[in-house]
Amino acid sequence: MAVKMRLTRMGDKKSPFYRIVVIDSRKAQSGEYIDKIGYVNPLKTPAEINIDVEKAKDWLSKGVQPTETVKSYLVKVGAMEQSKKLSAPKTNDKKKKKG
């Protein structure tokens, strides 16, 4: 079972509010989740980020993979160390046509 830590959208139309949840990656975005870690309110300036650091570290130690957005939030609150590369390096292995 592939388990991920990702955002699930809540709130009304044009008033987004996101929960950070641990969920099976095959479930729908707003499907049934395993555990709620915290929330993010992007409408406030600066964005309000509330994450239970102990729960997050516990799930990360169990092998849960956070999405890129959640990973950036975890780095901001100190639950995770920032890696040098957040995404895979881009390669240019395309063969050029001789012409």
All heavy atoms as an XYZ file, in Angstrom:
781
protein
N       0.846     -1.174      0.000
C       0.000      0.000      0.000
C       0.895      1.243      0.000
O       1.752      1.406      0.854
C      -0.888     -0.009      1.243
C      -1.818      1.157      1.333
S      -3.103      0.953      2.571
C      -2.287      1.539      4.017
N       0.727      2.114     -0.980
C       1.501      3.344     -1.077
C       0.791      4.449     -0.303
O      -0.298      4.860     -0.660
C       1.657      3.736     -2.533
N       1.429      4.917      0.753
C       0.823      5.939      1.597
C       1.565      7.249      1.372
O       2.789      7.290      1.327
C       0.892      5.533      3.084
C       0.271      6.589      3.966
C       0.198      4.200      3.293
N       0.790      8.332      1.232
C       1.364      9.653      0.989
C       0.835     10.658      1.994
O      -0.224     10.482      2.577
C       1.014     10.141     -0.417
C       1.752      9.429     -1.510
C       1.682     10.226     -2.779
C       2.632      9.670     -3.789
N       3.775     10.499     -4.005
N       1.601     11.726      2.145
C       1.175     12.862      2.946
C       0.880     13.964      1.933
O       1.770     14.402      1.217
C       2.296     13.291      3.897
C       1.880     14.239      4.967
S       3.231     14.697      6.081
C       3.679     13.126      6.792
N      -0.382     14.389      1.850
C      -0.749     15.371      0.830
C      -1.844     16.305      1.338
O      -2.376     16.126      2.422
C      -1.185     14.682     -0.454
C      -2.467     13.902     -0.358
C      -2.770     13.212     -1.677
N      -4.058     12.552     -1.609
C      -4.445     11.607     -2.439
N      -3.646     11.219     -3.403
N      -5.626     11.053     -2.315
N      -2.164     17.296      0.502
C      -3.193     18.271      0.846
C      -4.554     17.787      0.375
O      -4.667     17.167     -0.678
C      -2.903     19.611      0.166
C      -1.610     20.313      0.542
C      -1.426     21.552     -0.310
C      -1.595     20.674      2.004
N      -5.574     18.087      1.145
C      -6.944     17.861      0.720
C      -7.683     19.185      0.862
O      -7.543     19.864      1.879
C      -7.625     16.734      1.518
O      -8.921     16.519      1.019
C      -7.679     17.010      2.985
N      -8.418     19.581     -0.173
C      -9.048     20.907     -0.207
C     -10.351     20.903      0.574
O     -11.177     20.017      0.442
C      -9.324     21.322     -1.649
C      -9.742     22.775     -1.779
C      -9.971     23.132     -3.239
N     -10.080     24.566     -3.462
C     -11.173     25.276     -3.277
N     -12.280     24.698     -2.864
N     -11.179     26.571     -3.501
N     -10.520     21.942      1.356
C     -11.735     22.152      2.129
C     -12.190     23.580      1.844
O     -11.535     24.308      1.112
C     -11.475     21.984      3.632
C     -10.803     20.686      4.038
S     -11.816     19.253      3.865
C     -12.938     19.467      5.199
N     -13.275     23.992      2.428
C     -13.729     25.368      2.310
C     -14.699     25.578      1.169
O     -14.968     24.691      0.366
N     -15.227     26.809      1.104
C     -16.204     27.168      0.091
C     -15.534     27.544     -1.224
O     -14.316     27.609     -1.325
C     -17.034     28.359      0.579
C     -17.864     28.018      1.799
O     -18.235     26.837      1.947
O     -18.138     28.933      2.607
N     -16.382     27.837     -2.184
C     -15.901     28.302     -3.478
C     -15.131     29.605     -3.289
O     -15.598     30.514     -2.597
C     -17.100     28.517     -4.400
C     -16.758     28.885     -5.809
C     -18.020     28.988     -6.629
C     -17.731     29.322     -8.060
N     -18.952     29.405     -8.857
N     -13.950     29.682     -3.863
C     -13.053     30.844     -3.791
C     -12.568     31.149     -2.377
O     -12.084     32.240     -2.104
C     -13.694     32.072     -4.420
C     -14.014     31.860     -5.877
C     -14.265     33.135     -6.581
C     -14.587     32.780     -8.032
N     -14.449     33.909     -8.916
N     -12.710     30.195     -1.467
C     -12.189     30.323     -0.105
C     -11.490     29.027      0.274
O     -11.969     28.282      1.136
C     -13.317     30.606      0.879
O     -13.964     31.803      0.561
N     -10.350     28.728     -0.354
C      -9.706     27.443     -0.094
C      -9.098     27.358      1.303
O      -8.645     28.347      1.871
C      -8.627     27.373     -1.168
C      -8.295     28.784     -1.448
C      -9.593     29.536     -1.298
N      -9.099     26.159      1.808
C      -8.539     25.828      3.103
C      -8.060     24.390      2.952
O      -8.799     23.553      2.464
C      -9.641     25.953      4.159
C      -9.202     25.607      5.537
C      -8.600     26.567      6.331
C      -9.402     24.348      6.051
C      -8.207     26.273      7.613
C      -9.014     24.043      7.337
C      -8.413     25.010      8.116
N      -6.819     24.107      3.288
C      -6.271     22.777      3.016
C      -5.909     22.060      4.307
O      -5.344     22.657      5.219
C      -5.017     22.888      2.140
C      -5.288     23.506      0.800
C      -5.092     24.855      0.574
C      -5.761     22.731     -0.249
C      -5.347     25.422     -0.659
C      -6.019     23.290     -1.489
C      -5.811     24.631     -1.680
O      -6.075     25.193     -2.904
N      -6.223     20.771      4.357
C      -5.766     19.907      5.440
C      -4.574     19.108      4.931
O      -4.556     18.677      3.782
C      -6.853     18.922      5.853
C      -7.928     19.521      6.683
C      -8.874     18.447      7.159
N      -9.927     19.051      7.967
C     -11.036     18.432      8.293
N     -11.261     17.196      7.879
N     -11.936     19.031      9.027
N      -3.614     18.884      5.803
C      -2.494     18.005      5.476
C      -2.834     16.659      6.091
O      -2.993     16.548      7.307
C      -1.173     18.552      6.031
C      -0.899     19.933      5.431
C      -0.036     17.591      5.741
C       0.265     20.646      6.030
N      -2.991     15.646      5.224
C      -3.454     14.338      5.680
C      -2.520     13.234      5.193
O      -1.792     13.389      4.212
C      -4.888     14.044      5.192
C      -5.881     15.005      5.783
C      -4.970     14.056      3.691
N      -2.563     12.115      5.902
C      -1.891     10.888      5.483
C      -2.975     10.022      4.864
O      -3.992      9.743      5.502
C      -1.228     10.178      6.686
C      -0.630      8.859      6.269
C      -0.189     11.081      7.320
N      -2.759      9.611      3.602
C      -3.814      8.942      2.844
C      -3.190      7.927      1.888
O      -2.044      8.083      1.461
C      -4.656      9.996      2.086
C      -5.916      9.407      1.482
C      -3.835     10.714      1.050
C      -6.896     10.449      0.956
N      -3.939      6.887      1.574
C      -3.529      5.937      0.552
C      -3.513      6.673     -0.783
O      -4.469      7.357     -1.128
C      -4.523      4.765      0.511
C      -4.123      3.673     -0.461
O      -3.087      3.822     -1.135
O      -4.849      2.674     -0.545
N      -2.441      6.560     -1.544
C      -2.292      7.332     -2.777
C      -3.317      6.971     -3.841
O      -3.537      7.738     -4.764
C      -0.887      7.148     -3.344
O      -0.682      5.805     -3.710
N      -3.969      5.830     -3.699
C      -4.977      5.423     -4.691
C      -6.352      6.015     -4.410
O      -7.244      5.939     -5.234
C      -5.070      3.902     -4.733
C      -3.757      3.265     -5.198
C      -3.797      1.783     -5.019
N      -3.705      1.504     -3.584
C      -3.528      0.305     -3.066
N      -3.448     -0.747     -3.840
N      -3.445      0.136     -1.764
N      -6.529      6.642     -3.251
C      -7.819      7.245     -2.895
C      -7.981      8.596     -3.569
O      -7.013      9.223     -3.985
C      -7.901      7.435     -1.381
C      -7.884      6.156     -0.591
C      -9.224      5.840     -0.082
C      -9.121      4.609      0.821
N     -10.397      4.074      1.124
N      -9.217      9.068     -3.626
C      -9.522     10.377     -4.205
C      -8.942     11.480     -3.325
O      -8.650     11.265     -2.149
C     -11.022     10.548     -4.325
N      -8.807     12.674     -3.908
C      -8.229     13.809     -3.185
C      -8.974     14.083     -1.885
O      -8.367     14.340     -0.854
C      -8.253     15.055     -4.057
C      -7.765     16.299     -3.344
C      -8.016     17.558     -4.123
O      -8.629     17.541     -5.166
N      -7.542     18.663     -3.601
N     -10.283     14.034     -1.919
C     -11.067     14.303     -0.721
C     -11.610     13.014     -0.108
O     -12.607     13.032      0.595
C     -12.221     15.243     -1.060
O     -13.023     14.659     -2.063
N     -10.943     11.900     -0.374
C     -11.398     10.618      0.136
C     -11.080     10.427      1.616
O     -10.560     11.313      2.293
N     -11.375      9.232      2.102
C     -11.161      8.911      3.505
C      -9.659      8.837      3.794
O      -8.920      8.144      3.110
C     -11.820      7.564      3.814
C     -11.739      7.153      5.250
C     -12.377      5.800      5.503
O     -12.985      5.248      4.575
O     -12.243      5.313      6.622
N      -9.214      9.566      4.806
C      -7.797      9.597      5.129
C      -7.494      8.811      6.394
O      -8.384      8.515      7.194
C      -7.296     11.044      5.248
C      -8.040     11.913      6.228
C      -7.714     11.918      7.575
C      -9.060     12.750      5.800
C      -8.379     12.727      8.473
C      -9.738     13.567      6.692
C      -9.385     13.545      8.030
O     -10.046     14.338      8.923
N      -6.217      8.486      6.584
C      -5.774      7.702      7.734
C      -5.593      8.596      8.959
O      -6.035      8.261     10.060
C      -4.454      6.976      7.403
C      -4.665      6.042      6.206
C      -3.948      6.198      8.605
C      -3.394      5.498      5.617
N      -4.909      9.737      8.769
C      -4.626     10.626      9.893
C      -4.520     12.071      9.398
O      -4.051     12.319      8.300
C      -3.299     10.218     10.544
C      -3.082     10.843     11.905
O      -4.017     11.469     12.435
O      -1.964     10.695     12.446
N      -4.951     13.013     10.232
C      -4.842     14.434      9.918
C      -3.622     14.980     10.657
O      -3.507     14.831     11.877
C      -6.103     15.171     10.345
C      -6.061     16.642     10.087
C      -7.299     17.328     10.638
C      -7.038     18.811     10.745
N      -7.940     19.465     11.651
N      -2.720     15.615      9.912
C      -1.469     16.128     10.480
C      -1.577     17.615     10.827
O      -1.011     18.078     11.796
C      -0.299     15.918      9.491
C      -0.175     14.445      9.101
C       1.004     16.440     10.047
C       0.164     13.520     10.232
N      -2.282     18.381     10.002
C      -2.380     19.816     10.247
C      -3.225     20.484      9.190
O      -3.969     19.821      8.461
N      -3.073     21.810      9.083
C      -3.837     22.543      8.074
C      -3.037     23.737      7.579
O      -2.080     24.184      8.215
C      -5.188     22.998      8.630
C      -5.115     24.000      9.752
C      -5.048     25.360      9.487
C      -5.121     23.587     11.074
C      -4.978     26.287     10.511
C      -5.051     24.499     12.101
C      -4.985     25.859     11.817
O      -4.913     26.762     12.838
N      -3.471     24.267      6.421
C      -2.861     25.443      5.815
C      -3.986     26.373      5.374
O      -4.917     25.939      4.709
C      -1.994     25.068      4.592
C      -1.417     26.305      3.946
C      -0.911     24.088      4.968
N      -3.887     27.643      5.750
C      -4.849     28.643      5.304
C      -4.089     29.650      4.436
O      -3.445     30.566      4.955
C      -5.497     29.343      6.493
C      -6.601     30.270      6.076
O      -6.852     30.464      4.897
N      -7.267     30.856      7.053
N      -4.147     29.508      3.092
C      -3.376     30.382      2.215
C      -3.965     31.780      2.050
O      -3.306     32.648      1.485
C      -3.404     29.632      0.880
C      -4.665     28.874      0.917
C      -4.872     28.481      2.353
N      -5.163     32.027      2.553
C      -5.789     33.335      2.386
C      -5.231     34.384      3.342
O      -5.334     35.572      3.077
C      -7.307     33.228      2.555
C      -8.014     32.372      1.516
C      -9.502     32.329      1.792
C      -7.753     32.890      0.121
N      -4.655     33.955      4.440
C      -4.055     34.894      5.382
C      -2.682     35.310      4.869
O      -2.038     34.595      4.124
C      -3.938     34.266      6.763
C      -5.282     34.045      7.413
C      -5.140     33.827      8.880
C      -6.521     33.724      9.499
N      -6.459     33.562     10.921
N      -2.235     36.507      5.299
C      -0.919     36.990      4.887
C      -0.054     37.155      6.114
O      -0.368     37.985      6.952
C      -1.052     38.339      4.161
O      -1.988     38.189      3.108
C       0.257     38.793      3.596
N       1.022     36.424      6.297
C       1.467     35.273      5.500
C       0.565     34.061      5.754
O      -0.205     34.052      6.705
C       2.877     35.017      6.020
C       2.868     35.515      7.426
C       1.912     36.694      7.430
N       0.710     33.063      4.904
C      -0.149     31.878      4.992
C      -0.021     31.235      6.370
O       1.077     31.082      6.904
C       0.230     30.876      3.917
N      -1.155     30.869      6.943
C      -1.185     30.241      8.264
C      -0.923     28.748      8.093
O      -1.688     28.049      7.431
C      -2.550     30.467      8.913
C      -2.688     29.865     10.276
C      -4.071     30.066     10.862
O      -4.922     30.695     10.209
O      -4.301     29.555     11.964
N       0.164     28.276      8.695
C       0.544     26.864      8.604
C       0.567     26.306     10.015
O       1.300     26.793     10.872
C       1.931     26.691      7.954
C       1.962     27.342      6.577
C       2.302     25.223      7.862
C       3.341     27.458      5.993
N      -0.237     25.270     10.258
C      -0.290     24.638     11.570
C      -0.116     23.141     11.367
O      -1.003     22.481     10.827
C      -1.618     24.949     12.261
C      -1.660     24.431     13.671
O      -0.761     23.731     14.117
N      -2.715     24.787     14.377
N       1.032     22.615     11.792
C       1.343     21.193     11.602
C       1.779     20.612     12.940
O       2.600     21.210     13.648
C       2.459     21.000     10.559
C       1.996     21.517      9.190
C       2.866     19.539     10.456
C       3.061     21.475      8.122
N       1.253     19.437     13.268
C       1.693     18.701     14.454
C       3.019     18.026     14.092
O       3.054     17.009     13.401
C       0.644     17.664     14.844
C       0.957     16.966     16.151
O       2.104     17.071     16.641
O       0.047     16.307     16.682
N       4.116     18.623     14.553
C       5.458     18.186     14.150
C       5.736     16.757     14.601
O       6.337     15.975     13.850
C       6.522     19.160     14.704
C       7.916     18.690     14.361
C       6.294     20.558     14.155
N       5.300     16.389     15.785
C       5.547     15.033     16.290
C       4.862     13.980     15.425
O       5.445     12.950     15.088
C       5.088     14.910     17.749
C       5.900     15.734     18.705
C       7.385     15.365     18.688
O       7.704     14.170     18.641
O       8.213     16.292     18.699
N       3.599     14.235     15.056
C       2.876     13.298     14.184
C       3.559     13.198     12.828
O       3.701     12.110     12.272
C       1.428     13.756     13.974
C       0.451     13.294     14.978
C      -0.945     13.680     14.504
C      -2.014     13.283     15.463
N      -3.351     13.636     14.970
N       3.970     14.346     12.292
C       4.610     14.369     10.979
C       5.912     13.570     10.991
O       6.156     12.751     10.090
C       4.879     15.802     10.542
N       6.733     13.767     12.014
C       8.000     13.026     12.112
C       7.746     11.536     12.266
O       8.466     10.707     11.708
C       8.832     13.548     13.283
C       9.484     14.879     13.002
C      10.352     15.308     14.170
C      11.036     16.623     13.877
N      11.886     17.057     14.994
N       6.714     11.180     13.041
C       6.361      9.772     13.233
C       5.987      9.119     11.900
O       6.461      8.029     11.572
C       5.223      9.659     14.242
C       4.863      8.215     14.538
O       5.792      7.403     14.743
O       3.649      7.903     14.571
N       5.133      9.792     11.110
C       4.724      9.232      9.825
C       5.884      9.185      8.838
O       6.005      8.225      8.067
C       3.552     10.020      9.241
C       2.245      9.633      9.842
C       1.485     10.360     10.706
C       1.539      8.403      9.656
N       0.356      9.657     11.056
C       0.368      8.457     10.423
C       1.796      7.255      8.901
C      -0.558      7.414     10.462
C       0.875      6.225      8.946
C      -0.276      6.303      9.718
N       6.752     10.199      8.858
C       7.902     10.187      7.957
C       8.851      9.038      8.295
O       9.436      8.431      7.402
C       8.644     11.527      8.019
C       7.910     12.709      7.396
C       8.620     14.005      7.739
C       7.793     12.540      5.896
N       8.987      8.735      9.597
C       9.850      7.617      9.997
C       9.276      6.272      9.566
O      10.003      5.304      9.410
C      10.065      7.635     11.509
O       8.870      7.301     12.183
N       7.953      6.222      9.362
C       7.305      4.991      8.900
C       7.373      4.834      7.382
O       6.895      3.841      6.848
C       5.844      4.965      9.353
C       5.692      4.825     10.850
C       4.240      4.856     11.256
C       4.116      4.766     12.770
N       2.739      4.884     13.229
N       7.918      5.859      6.678
C       8.096      5.737      5.242
C       7.071      6.444      4.384
O       7.021      6.238      3.176
N       6.255      7.301      4.981
C       5.258      8.044      4.210
C       5.974      9.079      3.353
O       6.876      9.768      3.818
C       4.254      8.733      5.161
C       3.348      9.669      4.404
C       3.450      7.694      5.899
N       5.581      9.176      2.083
C       6.197     10.113      1.149
C       5.344     11.372      1.031
O       4.204     11.296      0.594
C       6.336      9.471     -0.233
C       7.300      8.318     -0.276
C       8.720      8.766      0.031
O       9.200      9.738     -0.525
N       9.366      8.051      0.925
N       5.879     12.555      1.397
C       5.110     13.786      1.233
C       5.190     14.290     -0.206
O       6.165     14.045     -0.906
C       5.800     14.761      2.184
C       7.199     14.274      2.275
C       7.129     12.775      2.115
N       4.161     15.014     -0.647
C       4.209     15.648     -1.957
C       5.157     16.851     -1.863
O       5.566     17.239     -0.770
C       2.807     16.121     -2.383
O       2.329     17.066     -1.430
C       1.836     14.965     -2.506
N       5.500     17.433     -3.008
C       6.433     18.565     -3.027
C       5.917     19.744     -2.200
O       6.668     20.371     -1.463
C       6.689     19.014     -4.463
C       7.492     18.032     -5.283
C       8.919     17.862     -4.794
O       9.528     18.860     -4.373
O       9.405     16.721     -4.824
N       4.630     20.042     -2.309
C       4.053     21.161     -1.564
C       4.091     20.891     -0.063
O       4.494     21.755      0.722
C       2.604     21.407     -2.013
O       2.572     21.556     -3.423
C       2.027     22.641     -1.359
N       3.701     19.706      0.332
C       3.709     19.354      1.752
C       5.140     19.339      2.272
O       5.409     19.776      3.394
C       3.002     18.003      1.991
C       3.174     17.550      3.425
C       1.533     18.110      1.645
N       6.075     18.874      1.451
C       7.481     18.848      1.848
C       7.979     20.265      2.144
O       8.677     20.487      3.132
C       8.325     18.224      0.738
C       9.755     17.946      1.150
C      10.571     17.373      0.005
C      10.170     15.981     -0.333
N      11.058     15.339     -1.314
N       7.573     21.239      1.330
C       8.002     22.621      1.568
C       7.409     23.156      2.875
O       8.078     23.895      3.607
C       7.634     23.514      0.391
O       6.249     23.673      0.289
N       6.157     22.784      3.183
C       5.544     23.202      4.451
C       6.247     22.543      5.642
O       6.457     23.174      6.669
C       4.055     22.862      4.486
C       3.203     23.695      3.558
C       2.169     23.123      2.847
C       3.420     25.060      3.402
C       1.374     23.874      1.996
C       2.629     25.818      2.555
C       1.610     25.220      1.853
O       0.825     25.975      1.017
N       6.620     21.280      5.513
C       7.311     20.575      6.589
C       8.679     21.193      6.852
O       9.123     21.280      7.997
C       7.449     19.092      6.250
C       6.156     18.284      6.240
C       6.411     16.882      5.728
C       5.530     18.234      7.611
N       9.356     21.634      5.802
C      10.648     22.296      5.959
C      10.463     23.629      6.686
O      11.251     23.979      7.568
C      11.331     22.500      4.584
C      12.518     23.430      4.684
C      11.752     21.160      3.997
N       9.400     24.369      6.358
C       9.142     25.668      6.999
C       8.913     25.546      8.494
O       9.360     26.389      9.270
C       7.929     26.346      6.365
C       8.222     26.999      5.042
C       6.999     27.708      4.512
C       7.256     28.274      3.126
N       6.069     28.933      2.576
N       8.211     24.492      8.935
C       7.923     24.344     10.364
C       9.000     23.557     11.101
O       8.946     23.427     12.315
C       6.535     23.692     10.612
C       5.439     24.566     10.063
C       6.469     22.296     10.065
N       9.972     23.015     10.369
C      11.085     22.319     11.009
C      10.868     20.848     11.260
O      11.607     20.238     12.027
N       9.885     20.245     10.630
C       9.625     18.817     10.817
C      10.513     17.972      9.907
O      10.624     16.766     10.099
C       8.165     18.496     10.539
N      11.154     18.618      8.947
C      11.941     17.893      7.954
C      13.080     18.801      7.506
O      12.926     20.013      7.445
C      11.014     17.554      6.776
C      11.563     16.698      5.739
S      10.240     16.374      4.546
C      11.096     15.254      3.513
N      14.227     18.203      7.186
C      15.346     18.998      6.697
C      15.227     19.175      5.204
O      14.780     18.276      4.493
C      16.659     18.315      7.045
C      16.865     18.217      8.535
C      18.318     18.267      8.904
O      19.151     18.513      8.028
O      18.594     18.052     10.082
N      15.644     20.341      4.728
C      15.559     20.624      3.295
C      16.651     19.856      2.566
O      17.815     19.895      2.929
C      15.729     22.121      3.037
C      15.550     22.493      1.597
C      15.570     23.996      1.390
O      15.874     24.749      2.313
N      15.265     24.426      0.203
N      16.236     19.138      1.537
C      17.210     18.425      0.729
C      17.748     19.380     -0.322
O      17.121     20.366     -0.683
C      16.571     17.200      0.073
O      15.516     17.608     -0.759
N      18.924     19.075     -0.816
C      19.544     19.949     -1.812
C      18.706     19.993     -3.078
O      18.544     21.010     -3.700
C      20.945     19.452     -2.138
C      21.795     19.300     -0.903
C      22.992     20.148     -0.969
C      23.827     19.828      0.246
N      24.502     20.837      0.826
N      18.179     18.829     -3.486
C      17.367     18.738     -4.691
C      15.951     18.350     -4.283
O      15.737     17.289     -3.738
C      17.911     17.680     -5.641
C      19.312     17.950     -6.134
C      19.766     16.804     -7.000
C      21.243     16.897     -7.274
N      21.752     15.722     -7.943
N      14.978     19.207     -4.555
C      13.596     18.876     -4.236
C      12.945     18.075     -5.352
O      12.006     17.347     -5.144
C      12.781     20.151     -3.978
C      13.047     20.833     -2.657
C      12.211     22.094     -2.529
C      12.736     19.922     -1.489
N      13.456     18.228     -6.561
C      12.881     17.475     -7.671
C      14.004     16.776     -8.433
O      15.177     17.100     -8.282
C      12.107     18.400     -8.606
O      12.962     19.389     -9.117
N      13.618     15.827     -9.250
C      14.592     15.065    -10.021
C      15.290     15.983    -11.033
O      14.678     16.899    -11.577
C      13.900     13.927    -10.747
N      16.565     15.731    -11.286
C      17.268     16.573    -12.256
C      16.735     16.347    -13.667
O      16.355     15.238    -14.036
C      18.720     16.116    -12.141
C      18.638     14.741    -11.591
C      17.415     14.702    -10.731
N      16.715     17.420    -14.431
C      16.245     17.313    -15.803
C      17.414     16.874    -16.681
O      18.536     17.354    -16.532
C      15.697     18.650    -16.287
C      14.458     19.072    -15.542
C      13.919     20.353    -16.076
C      12.680     20.739    -15.294
N      12.132     22.007    -15.740
N      17.127     15.974    -17.581
C      18.168     15.504    -18.492
C      17.778     15.821    -19.925
O      16.613     15.866    -20.274
C      18.387     13.984    -18.348
O      17.145     13.331    -18.614
C      18.852     13.620    -16.954
N      18.781     16.036    -20.744
C      18.561     16.316    -22.166
C      19.221     15.195    -22.966
O      20.303     15.372    -23.507
C      19.135     17.681    -22.558
C      18.407     18.816    -21.901
O      17.214     18.699    -21.657
N      19.089     19.896    -21.592
N      18.571     14.075    -23.015
C      19.114     12.919    -23.731
C      18.489     12.744    -25.118
O      18.557     11.661    -25.679
C      18.889     11.640    -22.916
C      19.727     11.640    -21.650
O      20.733     12.382    -21.597
O      19.381     10.904    -20.719
N      17.901     13.782    -25.643
C      17.274     13.672    -26.961
C      18.359     13.638    -28.024
O      19.313     14.406    -27.988
C      16.339     14.849    -27.214
C      15.163     14.872    -26.265
C      14.287     16.061    -26.571
C      13.115     16.095    -25.578
N      12.296     17.273    -25.780
N      18.169     12.745    -28.956
C      19.133     12.645    -30.043
C      18.814     13.702    -31.106
O      17.658     13.891    -31.460
C      19.083     11.254    -30.678
C      19.563     10.174    -29.740
C      19.560      8.829    -30.418
C      20.019      7.761    -29.473
N      20.014      6.442    -30.098
N      19.830     14.356    -31.550
C      19.642     15.368    -32.586
C      19.656     14.710    -33.949
O      20.447     13.816    -34.223
C      20.738     16.427    -32.499
C      20.679     17.236    -31.226
C      21.732     18.301    -31.206
C      21.632     19.117    -29.924
N      22.648     20.144    -29.847
N      18.769     15.177    -34.799
C      18.688     14.635    -36.156
C      19.808     15.218    -36.994
O      20.092     16.408    -36.929
C      17.342     14.968    -36.802
C      16.184     14.273    -36.160
C      14.899     14.601    -36.892
C      13.718     13.909    -36.251
N      12.488     14.230    -36.936
N      20.425     14.350    -37.766
C      21.459     14.818    -38.686
C      20.773     15.145    -40.003
O      20.014     14.364    -40.525
C      22.521     13.734    -38.889
C      23.295     13.471    -37.620
C      24.351     12.434    -37.830
C      25.092     12.133    -36.547
N      26.072     11.101    -36.691
N      21.105     16.283    -40.507
C      20.316     16.606    -41.635
C      20.891     17.237    -42.763
O      20.628     17.425    -43.817
